[in-house]
Amino acid sequence: MKNSAIVILEVKAKEDKVTELEQLLLKNLPKTRTYKGFISIKIHKNVNDSTFVFYEEWETFSDYEAYLKWRTDTGLMELLGETFASPPTIRYWETLNV
């Protein structure tokens, strides 16, 4: 069984930009789901503040890196960044077959 690549992105949105962020995600996630190497994504919002956690599964980390570069090159990351209170934290995890 092949190991998958888990990417956890955490970001705090500006309080007045939460709805805008959610709308950008709704509009753009269909394209994410068709990108090479994509397996799944779940997005969670903290019940006490405007922190979001993106739990993503990709076939490889290089697939995710290519996706992130594409989103940067198309300008989406800049649009998303305008809704963030600070830069996101991105962590990479391997799935173990144990």
NORQUISUL-V333309 format. One line per field, one symbol per residue. phi: phi as a letter, one per 40 degrees, with the letter a starting at -180 (. if undefined). psi: psi as a letter, one per 40 degrees, with the letter a starting at -180 (. if undefined). burial: 1 if it has 16 or more other C-alpha atoms within 10 Angstrom, else 0. Layout:
phi: ???
psi: ???
burial: ???
This chain:
phi: .cccbbbbbbabccdcbdcccccccdcbcdcdcbcdgcbaabbbbccbabcbbbbbbbcaccccccccccccccgcccccdccccaccbbbbbccccb
psi: hhiihhhhhhihihdeeddddddddddeddddeeihehdihhhihheeafhihhhihididddddddddddddeeddddddeeidiiihhihiihig.
burial: 00011111111111001101100000000001000011101000100001111101111110110010000000000001101100010000000000
